Amino acid sequence: MIVVENLTKTFGGRNLLTAVSFAVSTGEKVGIVGPNGAGKTTLLKMIAGDEPISAGKVNLSEGELGYLHQEADVLLSRSLAEEMWTALPELSSIRERISKIEEALILENGDPETLATELNDGHDRFKLLGGNGIDASIARVTDGLGFTTADLGKPCGDFSGGWRMRISLAKILLRRDEHLLLDEPTNHLDKASKQWLAQELAEYPGAVLMVTHDGDFLDRVATRILNVEQGRVRSYPGNYSAYLEGKANHQAQLDNEAERQEREIARQEQFIERFRSKATKARQVQSRIKALDRIDRVERMTNSRAAKFQIKSSGRVEHRVLYAESISHDWEDSPVLLDVSLEVERGQKIVLVGHNGGGKSTFLRILAGEVESSEGSVTWAERARRGYYAQHQDESLDPSLTVLEEVRRSAQDQPDGALRGILGRFLFSADDVFKSVRMLSGGEKSRVALAKFLVQPNNVLLLDEPTNHLDTATRDQLLDALGDYDGTIICASHDPAIVDEIATHVYTVENGEIALTDLKR
């Protein structure tokens, strides 16, 4: 069980979280939702002991805690299989010792009888701890998260940032700790892996506390929702859909109570003003004044601010925007793209779908000029001004800079006043623009990266998973802006809303090939 009592976190003289209390019982699957910057990740860090607590306490009972951060925790030189074994340090140590003893026996280094006894003890301990079934468990978890058998022998450094996050998640699931803290576990998963994870967590015997903006995922997994907003946490029973209904009902109830209270207060104030100067009513007036002072005012729920922005293309491009012809590419002798061709016309909104590792991001990087293809050619229209938003764009931010300084690097001599206006639309107002990037949450970093991208003039958008890390309100704003965009878009995404609401053409990139799967308009 995870018990949080009166937890408070103070930043810069203000409370990010105030007297937060809740408990997560064994077997519960609790989703944490709320706007970016509300304190969701900070709450997980305090529970895990990675962030100092200003006041209050956290108690964990009956077992160990596994914590998935928003940053991958892998050693790049290890193979995937060896990295998975590090999740089980005692078994890994015994396994390594058994290997050394067997080598010593072969080389006759040491007393054979002593070594044999130690080897038998090691095998007994290894078996007792379930070591004989670990390779099968590793295969089950990695397969569920989209890795192949061949991937087990690859160094972790061969995988992209998103796949490294999957490795970190796989290690936590392999350990099967009694308490799980998961920060944005679905951000780098395709549809199949997300479905597998939903089933895995729904059946997980321990307590699970997860931060995610993926409402569909929470509908399949969550038994309760904690809404973190304006420094407070409120609990709603059921899944995400039940939370939305419960929050709306609670808001309506508060509004009704507030209206009744305001009418009563107005009535009492009217009496006070009418009879304030009458000596015969002095006692009643004073009594009502004191009663008003003692009233606990009902606070209405206020909607959190949402980022508000539009995306306008800069300059008109030719009719044929792009022609990519016979593109092939290998990563260290491993083919990723095989003779891929794509023609894009002005105003089209192309969405690339398919499993992770199928070549979508590689294709986008080639189109953006970030990677030179092994074979083939990319021809852009003369007036095409392309902007590229990478899947891990937030990782390119300089943690030593302020928000304003970071955006200024992409602003092409725009004055600070204009930049502050743009940042205000991304919810960085007043002194927020002077915050260090290092101090921002994952969602806030994504908003900075998005602001940096959008201050650049362009008429073609190359987008790789642009809705990752965005809270629901900011994601909705981005979807609206992309829908209204009057330029050309080529986007890789697992977000069904982008496919359903934005795309004019949907292409599946799979096994190195590309094929038109849906012509929507």
N, C-alpha and C positions, 0 to 999 in steps of 0.2 A: 504493500500500500504506500502511496505517496500522499503525505499530509503537508499542506502549505498553510501556515498560520500568520495572519497579519503581515504579509510580506510587503515591504516598501522599498522602492528604489529611487534614489534622488540623483539627478544629473543637473549640474550647473545651477543649483539652488531651487530647482523645481522638481516635483514628484512625477516621475514617469509612471510609476505604479504606486498605489496608495492602499495600504491595509488589505491586501489581497488574501483571501482564504478559500481553500477548497481541498477536497480529498479525491484521490483516484484509487478505487479498490481493485484488487486482483481480478483480472478478466475484463475490466472496463476498457473501452476504446474511446478515448476522449479527443475530440478535435478542438484546436485553438484557432479562432478566426478573429479578424479585425483588420483595420487599415494598416498600411505600412507605417512603421515608426511608432506604433501604439505600445510596443514593449513585448511582443510575443517571443521573439528570439531571446531578449534579455531575461524573460521569465524562465525559459528553458535553461539558460546558462546559470541562473541563480539556483535552480533546483539541482543542477548537475554539480554545483560548486565551482564553476568556472568564472563566476562573476560575484564580486562582493555584495552582500546584502546590507542595505542601509538600516533596516529594522525588520523584526519578525524572524521566523525560522522555518526550516524545512526538515521533515522527518521521513526517512525511508525505512520500511520494515520488511523483513523476510526476503532478503535476497540482494543481488547485484543490479547495477543500473547500466544500460547501454545507451549511448548518446550519439546520434547522427548529426554532425554539424553541417553547415552549408558549404564547408570546404572539405575536399577529399583528404583522407588520412591514409596514404599508401606510400610505400617505398618503391620508387620507380624502377630500381634495378632488380627487384624480386619478380619472379614469375607470378602469374595470377594464383596458381595453386599454392605456392609457398606463402604468398601474402595472406591467403585464406587461412592457412594453418596458424599464422601469428595471432589470430583471434582467439586461439585456445592455448595460452602460454604454457600451462603445465603439461598438457599432452604434447605440445610441440617440443618442449625440453626433453621429455622422456623419449620421444621418437628420435630426436637428434642423438641422445646418449646411446640408444640401442644401436643406431647406425655406427657410432664410433666403436662400441664394444665389438660388433661383428667385424669391423675392419681390423681391430686389434687382434682378434682371434685368427683371422686369415693371415695376418702378417706375423703372428706369434710374438706380439709385443705385450708381455705380461704373463702372469700365472694363469694357465688355462682354466684351472678349477675355480679360481676366484672370479675370473671373467665370466665363466659359464653361470655361476651362481648369480652374479649381478645381472646377467642377461635374462635369466629366468624371472628374477624379481621385476625387472623392467617390463617384460612382456606381461606379467601378471597385473602390474599396476596399470599399464596401458589398456589392457582388456577391461579391467574393472572400471576405468573412467570412460569406457565407450569408444576407445580409440580406433577399434577395428571398423567402426561404421562411419568414421569421419569423412573418408574420401567419397563415400556414397552421398553423405549429407552435403558436401561441397558441390558435388555434381548436381544435386537436386536444386540447391539455391541458385547457383550460377546459371543453370539452364532456365530456371524460372525468370531470371532477370535478363535473359537474352544472350548470354555467352554461349559459345560453342565448345565442344570438347577440345578442339584445336587451340582455343583461346587460353586454356589452362596452362599451356606451356609458354605463352608469350610474356615478355616483361611488362610490368604495369605501365612503364613509360611509353609503350607502343599505343596505349589507349588514349582517347581524347579526354578532356576534362569531365564531360558528362558520363563517360564510361567509368572513369575513376571514381566518380560519386557512386555509381552502381556497385563498385567493388567495396567501398566503405559500407554501403547498405548491406551487401551480402555478408560481410564479416559480422555485422551486428546480428543479423538474422541467424547466422550459424551459431553464435554464442548462446542464443536463447536465454538471455538474462530475464530476471523476474520483472524488471521495469524497463520500458523503452521510452526514450525521448527522441522524437524524429522531427527534424527541422526541414521542411519542404522535401519530403521523400519522393514525390512524384515528378519533380521538375524536369528530370532528365530521362524519363521513362516513355517508351512508346505505348501504344494501346494494349498490346499483348502483355507486356511486362507489368503495366499498371493493373490489369485485370488479375494477373497472378499475385501481385503484392496485396491487392484488396482481399483476396481469398486467404492468403497467408496470415494477414493481420487479423481478419475476422475470426480465424480459428486459433490465434495465438493465446496461450493460456495465461500470460502475464498481463500487467497493466501497461497500456499504451497511451502516451500523451503526444499528439502530433500537431505541428503547425503546418497548415496547407491552405491554399486558396482554391483548391480543386473541390468544388461542391459535389460533383458527381462521385468522386472518390469517397468523400465523407458520407454520402448517401449509402454507399455499399458497406462502409466499415464502422462508422461512428455509432456509439450508443448514447453519447452525450456531447454537447457543444459548449465550450467556454468562449464567450465573446469578450475580447479585451479592447476596451475603448475608453478614452478620456480618463485613464489612470485606474479604472475599475474593471472587475471581472464579474460577469453574470453568467450563471449556469442555465442551460436549457436542455431538457431531456429529449432523447431521440436523435435522429440523424440531421443532416444539414437542411433538408426541406422542412422538417419539423421545427428546426431552429428559426428559419425565416418566418414561418407562420407564428411561432411563439413570440418572436421579437415584435412582429407587427401588432399582435394582440396586446402585448405588454405596453407598447407605445400608445396604442389607442386607449388603453385603460388609464395610463398616466395622464394623457391629454384630457380625458373626461374628469378625472379627479382634480386636475389642475384647474379646469374650467369651473367646476363646482366650488372649489376653494376660492378662486378669484372672485366669483360672484358674491360669496359670503363676505370676503374681505371688503369688497366694494360697498356692500350693504352696511357693514359695521363702520367703515370710514365715513359713509354718508351720515350715519347717526351722530358720529363724533363731531363732524363739521357743523351739523345742524344745531346741536345742543351744547357746543363747547362753551359758549358764553352765558348759558343759563345756570344760575346758582343751584336751582332745584334739581338739575340733572348732573351736577358735578361728579357725584359718586358713581353714577352709571357710566359717565364718559370715561373716568379714570379706570374703571373696571374693564371697559372694552379696550382701552388703549393697552393695558397690561395683557389682556387676552391676545390681542394681535401680536404683541411682542413675543409671546410664548408659542405662537403657531409654527409648526415645522412645515415649511413651505414645500409643496410637491414640486420636484424638478422634472420638467419634461425631458424626454430623450431628444438629443439634438443629433442630427445626421452629421457624420464626419465629413470634412471637406474632401472633395475629389479633385484630382488633377484635371485641368480643362485646357485643351489645346486643339489646334487644327494643323493640318499638314497641307501646304500648298506647293505645287510644283513650280520650279523656277525655269521659265523659258520653254518654248514649244520644241519638241523633238521631232525628227523625221518619222514617216509612217512605219518603216521597219526599224525597230529600236535595236534589236540584237539578232545576230545569227551565230550560234555556236555549232560548229561542224566537226563531226567525227572525233569527239573528245574521248580520250582514253587516259587513265592515270593509274599508276601503281604506287603503293606505299611500301617501300623496302621489298620489292618483288611480289607483293600481294596486290592483285588487281582489284581496284575499287570501281572504276568506270570503264566501260567497254563500248567504244564507238557510239557515244551519245551525241545526238544532235537536237537542237532546239531553236525554233524561230519565234521571236516575240514581236508583236506589233504594238504601236502606241495605244495606251489606255487599257491594255490587257492586265489582268491581275492573276498571275500564275501562282498556284500553290503546289509545292512538292510534298508528297506524303510517302510513307514507307517506314520500315523498321529502321531503328538506329543502326548505323554501320552500313546501310545500303548505298551510301554515296551522296546523300542530299547536301550535307555541309561541305564536302569536298567540291562538289559541282558549283555551289555558291561561291566558294573561295576562289575557284578558277575564274568564274565570271567577274568577280570583284577585282581580279588581278593580284590577289594575295598569294596564290599558288600558280606556278606555270605547269600546264598539263604535259603529260608525257608525250601525247600525240594530239593532233587536231588544232583547230584555230577558233578564236573568239573575235568577232567583228562587231564593234559597237557603232551606232549612228554617230555622225560627226558632232551633233549637238546634244548627245546624251551626257547628262551630268549625274553620275550614279553615286549613291550613298550606301554604304555597307554596314549593317548592324549585325555583329557577330553573336553567336549563341552565348558566349561568355564575355560580352562587351564590358560588363561591370568589373571583370578581373583586370582590365587594362587601365583602370583608374589609378592615379597616384595617391596612395594613402596619406602622403605628407602634405598634400594641397588642400585648400578649402574648396567648398562646393563651387564658389564663384570662380576661383582660380582654375579649377579643372574645366569648367565649361568655357572659360575664356580661351583655352588652348585651341578650341575648334571654331571660334566665333568669327574669324576673318575680320578683325578690327572693328567689330561692333562695340559701341560704347557700353560701359558698365550699367548705365541706366536701363538700356534695352535688355541687357542680359538678366538684370534683376527682375524685370517685368516678365521675361520668359520663365525664369526660375520660380516666380510667384505662381505661375499657372501650373507648375509642377510641385506646388505646396512647399516651396522653400522661400519663406517670406521673412522680412526684417532681418534679424541677426542669424537666421538659419543659414543664410548664404555664406556665413563665415565659419560654419561648422567644418571640422576636419573630416575628410572622406573616411579616415580611419574609424571615426566614431559612428558612422552610419550603419543602419540595419541593411540586410540584403536587399529588401524592397526599396529602400531609399537610394541605395547605390544604383539599382536598376533605373530609378527615375532620373538620376543624374546622367547615367549613360544614355538614356533616351533623349534627355534635353540636349546633350552634346551632339547627338546624331541629328536632331531636328533643327539645330541652328545653322547647319550647313546647307547651302542652296543646292537643290537637286531636282531632277525630274524622273528619276528611276530609283526605286527603293529595293535594295537587296536585303532581305530580312531572314535571320536564322533564329527561329523560336523566340519571337519578340515578346510574347506574353509571359514567358518564364519569370518568376519572382514578383510579378505585379499583383497588387491586391485587386479585389473584385472591381472596385470603383475605377481605378486607373486602367485596368484591362478593358472595361467597358468603354471608357473614353478613347482608348487606342483603337478599339474595334470600330467605333463610330468614325474616328478620324481616317482610318484606312478605307472604310467604306465610301467616304466622301472625297478621298484623294483623287485629284484630277490628272495624276501622272500614271506611270507604269510601275507595277509591283511584281517582284519574283520573291516568293517567301517559302521557306521550309518550316513546317509546323505540324505538331500533333494536336493543336487546339481545334476541336470540331467547329467552333464558331467561325474561325477563319475560313475553314473549308466551306461551311454552309452559307455564311453571310457575306464573305468578301470575294471569294474566288470567281473568276470568269472561266478559268480552265484549271483542272486538277490533273497533275501528272504523278504517277507512281514511279519512284526510283527504287529499284529492287535488283539485287544480284548484279549490280553494275550497269543495268539497263534502265531506260526511261520510256514510259508509255503513257499516252493520253488516256485517262480513265473516266473523265467527266467533263463535258463541255456544257457549262451551266447557263451561259447567256451569250 
